[in-house]
């Protein structure tokens, strides 16, 4: 996977990455491990934004799909479908 987008968030040091494989990964930099792989796009995810508390991630993709993710569980909360 070649990362196309990276975002950093706290309070723990983590990275969210999106690549050509259409998935988004949440990484823990302290342990250097992948915590979750989020699969919900059929095209490249082009936008990543997280809530101030770091518990929710909003993703938008080249597929025109908008997803809302619960990062505490690593699960898709809402799929807004094609915009």
N, C-alpha and C positions, 0 to 999 in steps of 0.2 A: 504494500500500500504506500503510495506517495501522498503525503498530506498536502492538501490544497489550502486548508484553513486551520488556524490554531487560535484558541482563546485560552487565557489564563484566568483562574479564579481562586478565591480564598474562601474560608479561613484556612483550609488546608491547601497545600500547593498541588494543583491539578491542571491538566491540559485536556481540552477537547479537540479532537482532530477529525477532519473530514477528508475523504480521499476519493479516488476514481472508482473504488469498489462500492460506492453508494452508501457506505456505512459511516457511522460516527462513533468514535471511541473516546471513552473517558479514562484518562491515565492518572495514576498517583505517582508524582515525581519522587516522593520520599522512598517508595518501595520499587519504583520503576516497573510497575505492573499495570496491566490493562484491567480496570475495574468492571467496565461494561462495554459491550458492543451494541450499538443501537441501530437496528435495521428497520427503516420505515420509508425509505426513499427509493424510487426506481431510476433516479438520475442523481447526478452529483449534488451533494448538499453545498449550497453556496453562501448560506448565512447562518450564523450561530449567535445566539444571544441568551444570556442567563439572567435569572432573577437576582436581586441584590443579596438574598440569603444563600444563593448557590444551589437551591433545591429544585429549581425548574429550569429546563433548557428549551428554548424555542428554536426550531430549525426550519429553514426554507431552502428549496432546491431548484435545480434546473428543470425538474419535473413539475414545477409549479405547485408542489404540495407543501403545506404548512403543518408542522407537527409540534406538539407540546409534550415534553418528557418529564416524568417524575424521576429525578436523579437519585433520590434516596432508595428507590426500588429498581432503577434501571429499566423502567417500563414506559411505554407509550400511554399518555393520558388522553390526548385528543388528536385525531387526524382530521384536519379541516378539509381534506380532499384537494382537488384541483382548484386553484384560485382563478 
